[in-house]
């Protein structure tokens, strides 16, 4: 109880510092976002905006609206809202909140350069106002850690996530939503370099989520998916499938008509069965994922592109070079806003993409398929030339990625 009261005191201090008084609706908004009830949060924010009496209250509510929209996947709308309040006069902690949300936005857009810029500015605002050790300060540190992790700066990522964890432990106690999120984020840090350690942190998050939400909550599905991914990395495929199946059961209960979260799990099941040399099951799960993604996203999305890549590789492994190339070309189309050509001699320009890394994989896979088609089937020089064209595009794209990651 003492830790909980301490958390309320610090949160109240943060809210009061930029004019939020003790309106219980504001605490409710934070709680709804924290538990990912974004629709309810957006409705409450809209209601409170009509009652806002000060500019700081309006800015805080709009910043929270942007935060909820980002987590809900409405990135363009969130960007418009946050850029609209970015330059308005506000207290330093409130500036830190807006800048944190802009950093979070650009992290989700794959613009690590802008994410890093805004989050480092946000951290300075929190430090200068002695509000780093608040809920929002910890969120800034944690999000900055995610950016460092996505750019390969693992030591800095680990440091930021551990600081955020200690702040959250002090404010909220051992068994809180925020602490579970920190364990999950530390798992993300180690997922690329140390699967065993990542698994340790994911398995710390899972019982907290189960205690808070029961066994059928979407956060259990997320935690189970993360655990499954680490078992996959450790080549413990049976354990991976068990965790993915647990997640899949939960998603189907929550979203009986399908959902992109279900598609993610199906895609991972497809990948795992592919690694187990079961191409029939792999193709079945991958095609189910593709159908759901197309239902929700339409023709273009990086997740669609990633799924098409996976199916293309199944075709390639089976020696179906033309089939593989068709899927890789469709993957290029799905990931490029202004590219529509099914002509294998055409590639999108390297600055036209939703997700640069997925585009890089599509180009490499296409190059590999063309090269294998040449050596094992056609011996046509044109196939090798097209393969080299894809590889040149890869080099240009890598330069673009490095530029935006600096």
MARSERO-40556 format. One line per 5 residues: their letters; for each residue x negated, y negated, z of C-alpha. Coordinates in steps of 0.25 Angstrom, whole numbers, plus 5000, padded with zeros to 4 digits. Layout:
BEGIN
A	X Y Z | ...
//
This chain:
BEGIN
XXXXX	5000 5000 5000 | 4989 4991 5003 | 4982 4992 4989 | 4996 4990 4983 | 4998 4977 4990
XXXXX	4984 4973 4987 | 4988 4975 4972 | 5000 4967 4973 | 4993 4956 4980 | 4982 4955 4969
XXXXX	4993 4956 4958 | 5001 4945 4964 | 4988 4937 4965 | 4986 4939 4950 | 5000 4936 4946
XXXXX	5001 4924 4956 | 4988 4918 4950 | 4995 4915 4937 | 5009 4911 4942 | 5016 4925 4942
XXXXX	5021 4924 4957 | 5027 4937 4963 | 5038 4939 4952 | 5041 4954 4953 | 5044 4955 4939
XXXXX	5029 4952 4936 | 5024 4964 4944 | 5035 4972 4937 | 5029 4968 4923 | 5015 4972 4928
XXXXX	5021 4985 4933 | 5028 4988 4920 | 5016 4986 4912 | 5008 4994 4921 | 5017 5006 4919
XXXXX	5018 5004 4904 | 5033 5000 4905 | 5031 4990 4894 | 5045 4988 4889 | 5050 4985 4903
XXXXX	5038 4976 4905 | 5041 4968 4893 | 5056 4966 4896 | 5052 4961 4910 | 5042 4952 4904
XXXXX	5052 4946 4895 | 5062 4944 4906 | 5051 4937 4915 | 5046 4928 4903 | 5060 4922 4903
XXXXX	5058 4918 4918 | 5044 4914 4918 | 5042 4900 4925 | 5027 4897 4922 | 5018 4898 4910
XXXXX	5009 4908 4918 | 5021 4917 4921 | 5024 4917 4906 | 5010 4920 4902 | 5009 4932 4912
XXXXX	5022 4938 4907 | 5017 4936 4892 | 5004 4942 4896 | 5011 4954 4902 | 5020 4955 4890
XXXXX	5008 4956 4881 | 5002 4967 4890 | 5014 4975 4889 | 5015 4974 4874 | 5001 4978 4872
XXXXX	5003 4991 4881 | 5016 4993 4873 | 5009 4992 4860 | 5014 4979 4855 | 5001 4973 4852
XXXXX	5004 4962 4842 | 5015 4956 4851 | 5006 4956 4863 | 4995 4949 4855 | 5005 4938 4852
XXXXX	5009 4936 4866 | 4996 4937 4872 | 4989 4927 4862 | 5001 4918 4865 | 4997 4916 4879
XXXXX	4982 4918 4878 | 4979 4903 4878 | 4989 4898 4888 | 4985 4892 4901 | 4985 4902 4912
XXXXX	4978 4906 4925 | 4965 4915 4923 | 4971 4928 4928 | 4983 4926 4918 | 4973 4923 4907
XXXXX	4966 4936 4911 | 4979 4943 4910 | 4982 4938 4896 | 4967 4940 4891 | 4968 4954 4897
XXXXX	4980 4957 4889 | 4974 4952 4876 | 4962 4961 4878 | 4972 4972 4880 | 4979 4969 4868
XXXXX	4966 4969 4859 | 4961 4981 4866 | 4974 4988 4860 | 4972 4982 4847 | 4958 4987 4846
XXXXX	4951 4973 4846 | 4941 4976 4857 | 4934 4963 4854 | 4946 4955 4858 | 4950 4964 4869
XXXXX	4936 4962 4875 | 4936 4947 4874 | 4950 4945 4880 | 4947 4955 4892 | 4934 4949 4895
XXXXX	4940 4935 4896 | 4952 4941 4904 | 4942 4947 4914 | 4935 4933 4916 | 4948 4927 4919
XXXXX	4951 4937 4929 | 4937 4936 4936 | 4938 4921 4936 | 4951 4921 4943 | 4947 4932 4953
XXXXX	4958 4941 4947 | 4950 4952 4941 | 4954 4961 4953 | 4969 4961 4949 | 4977 4970 4941
XXXXX	4976 4961 4929 | 4961 4960 4931 | 4959 4975 4932 | 4968 4977 4919 | 4958 4967 4912
XXXXX	4946 4975 4917 | 4952 4988 4913 | 4956 4983 4899 | 4942 4978 4897 | 4937 4991 4901
XXXXX	4946 4998 4890 | 4940 4988 4880 | 4926 4991 4884 | 4929 5006 4883 | 4935 5005 4869
XXXXX	4922 4998 4865 | 4913 5008 4871 | 4908 5000 4883 | 4911 5011 4893 | 4903 5006 4905
XXXXX	4910 4992 4904 | 4923 5000 4902 | 4921 5009 4914 | 4917 4997 4923 | 4929 4989 4919
XXXXX	4939 5000 4922 | 4932 5004 4935 | 4934 4989 4940 | 4948 4989 4935 | 4950 5002 4943
XXXXX	4945 4997 4956 | 4953 4984 4955 | 4966 4993 4952 | 4962 5002 4964 | 4961 4991 4973
XXXXX	4974 4984 4969 | 4983 4996 4966 | 4977 5008 4973 | 4974 5022 4968 | 4987 5027 4962
XXXXX	4991 5015 4953 | 4994 5013 4939 | 4983 5003 4937 | 4972 5013 4943 | 4977 5024 4934
XXXXX	4976 5015 4923 | 4961 5012 4927 | 4958 5027 4928 | 4964 5029 4914 | 4956 5018 4908
XXXXX	4943 5024 4915 | 4947 5037 4908 | 4948 5029 4895 | 4934 5023 4897 | 4928 5037 4899
XXXXX	4936 5044 4888 | 4926 5042 4877 | 4914 5045 4885 | 4917 5054 4897 | 4930 5062 4895
XXXXX	4928 5069 4909 | 4927 5056 4916 | 4939 5050 4908 | 4947 5063 4912 | 4944 5060 4926
XXXXX	4950 5046 4926 | 4962 5050 4917 | 4965 5061 4928 | 4964 5050 4939 | 4975 5042 4931
XXXXX	4984 5054 4929 | 4988 5057 4943 | 4991 5042 4946 | 5000 5041 4934 | 5007 5054 4939
XXXXX	5009 5048 4953 | 5014 5035 4948 | 5023 5040 4936 | 5025 5055 4937 | 5021 5066 4926
XXXXX	5029 5060 4914 | 5025 5046 4913 | 5018 5040 4901 | 5005 5037 4909 | 5004 5052 4912
XXXXX	5005 5055 4897 | 4994 5044 4895 | 4985 5050 4906 | 4987 5064 4900 | 4984 5060 4886
XXXXX	4971 5054 4891 | 4967 5066 4899 | 4970 5075 4887 | 4961 5066 4878 | 4950 5069 4888
XXXXX	4952 5084 4888 | 4952 5083 4873 | 4938 5076 4874 | 4933 5087 4883 | 4939 5097 4873
XXXXX	4948 5103 4884 | 4959 5103 4873 | 4969 5112 4881 | 4969 5101 4893 | 4970 5090 4882
XXXXX	4982 5096 4876 | 4989 5098 4890 | 4987 5084 4893 | 4992 5079 4879 | 5004 5088 4880
XXXXX	5007 5082 4894 | 5007 5068 4888 | 5015 5072 4876 | 5026 5078 4885 | 5027 5065 4893
XXXXX	5027 5056 4880 | 5039 5064 4874 | 5046 5063 4887 | 5044 5048 4887 | 5046 5046 4872
XXXXX	5055 5056 4867 | 5055 5050 4853 | 5040 5049 4852 | 5030 5038 4855 | 5015 5035 4851
XXXXX	5011 5040 4865 | 5016 5053 4861 | 5009 5052 4848 | 4996 5050 4855 | 4997 5063 4862
XXXXX	5001 5070 4850 | 4989 5065 4843 | 4980 5069 4854 | 4986 5083 4854 | 4984 5084 4839
XXXXX	4969 5079 4841 | 4967 5090 4852 | 4973 5101 4844 | 4964 5097 4832 | 4952 5098 4841
XXXXX	4957 5112 4845 | 4957 5116 4830 | 4972 5117 4829 | 4975 5108 4817 | 4990 5112 4816
XXXXX	4993 5107 4830 | 4984 5095 4828 | 4992 5091 4815 | 5005 5093 4822 | 5002 5084 4834
XXXXX	4995 5074 4825 | 5007 5073 4815 | 5017 5071 4827 | 5009 5060 4832 | 5008 5053 4818
XXXXX	5023 5054 4817 | 5025 5047 4831 | 5015 5036 4828 | 5022 5033 4814 | 5035 5033 4821
XXXXX	5031 5022 4831 | 5020 5014 4823 | 5024 5015 4809 | 5014 5017 4798 | 5002 5010 4804
XXXXX	4995 5012 4818 | 4981 5016 4822 | 4988 5028 4830 | 4994 5033 4816 | 4980 5032 4810
XXXXX	4974 5040 4821 | 4984 5051 4819 | 4982 5051 4804 | 4967 5052 4806 | 4970 5064 4815
XXXXX	4978 5071 4805 | 4969 5068 4794 | 4957 5075 4802 | 4966 5087 4803 | 4968 5087 4788
XXXXX	4953 5085 4786 | 4949 5096 4795 | 4958 5105 4787 | 4951 5101 4774 | 4963 5093 4769
XXXXX	4955 5081 4764 | 4966 5074 4756 | 4975 5076 4767 | 4965 5070 4777 | 4962 5058 4769
XXXXX	4977 5055 4767 | 4978 5055 4782 | 4966 5046 4784 | 4971 5036 4774 | 4984 5035 4781
XXXXX	4976 5033 4794 | 4969 5021 4788 | 4982 5015 4783 | 4989 5017 4797 | 4978 5010 4804
XXXXX	4976 4998 4794 | 4987 4987 4794 | 4985 4983 4780 | 4980 4996 4773 | 4990 5005 4766
XXXXX	4982 5013 4755 | 4983 5028 4754 | 4972 5027 4744 | 4960 5035 4749 | 4950 5025 4743
XXXXX	4956 5014 4751 | 4953 5010 4766 | 4958 4999 4775 | 4949 4987 4777 | 4941 4989 4790
XXXXX	4947 4978 4798 | 4961 4982 4795 | 4965 4992 4806 | 4973 4994 4818 | 4962 5003 4825
XXXXX	4948 5002 4820 | 4943 5015 4826 | 4955 5023 4820 | 4952 5017 4807 | 4937 5021 4808
XXXXX	4941 5035 4810 | 4951 5035 4798 | 4940 5030 4789 | 4930 5040 4794 | 4940 5052 4793
XXXXX	4943 5047 4779 | 4928 5047 4775 | 4926 5061 4781 | 4938 5066 4773 | 4933 5060 4760
XXXXX	4919 5066 4763 | 4924 5080 4766 | 4933 5079 4754 | 4921 5076 4745 | 4912 5087 4750
XXXXX	4923 5098 4752 | 4933 5096 4741 | 4930 5085 4730 | 4916 5081 4729 | 4921 5068 4724
XXXXX	4911 5056 4726 | 4924 5047 4727 | 4927 5054 4741 | 4913 5051 4746 | 4914 5037 4742
XXXXX	4927 5035 4749 | 4921 5042 4761 | 4910 5032 4761 | 4920 5020 4759 | 4927 5025 4772
XXXXX	4914 5026 4779 | 4910 5011 4775 | 4924 5007 4780 | 4920 5014 4793 | 4907 5006 4794
XXXXX	4914 4993 4792 | 4925 4996 4802 | 4915 5000 4813 | 4908 4986 4811 | 4922 4980 4813
XXXXX	4925 4988 4825 | 4911 4984 4831 | 4914 4969 4828 | 4927 4970 4835 | 4921 4977 4847
X	4910 4967 4850
//
